[in-house]
Amino acid sequence: MGKKLYCGNLSYGVSSSDLEQLFAQFGSVTSAQVITDRDTGRSKGFGFVEMSNDAEAQAAIEGLNETEHDGRALTVNEAKPRENRGGGGGRGGYGGGRGGGGYGGGGRGGDRGRRY
């Protein structure tokens, strides 16, 4: 079983094959994928690379994390399980609700101003 790595702060011009070539210097790349926007097809600026074993994955993290590629400092670390994302989405939605409350507060402030 391979080790999946997260690679962030990618230049928007980087393709999945570019990512694979970048990591290949540290060992056997099982898969490499740049994540794209579902609607526009544009890169979201991050991707995932699966190395064939832990030692190669660790070598890639040490060799590429915080190095410059295409003018951007890469972030490379062990990928976190996807299920953690759901909670973040929920919090984001709640944050949006609070933002709406903020707009309402602005309206109430205006009402108070008219009373005086």
Buried (B, 14 or more C-beta within 10 A) or exposed (E): EBBBBBBBBBEEEBBBEBBBEBBBEBBEBBEBBBBBEEEEEEBBBBBBBBBBBEEBBBBBBEEBBEEEBEEBEBBBEEBEEEEEEEEEEEEEEEEEEEEEEEEEEEEEEEEEEEEE
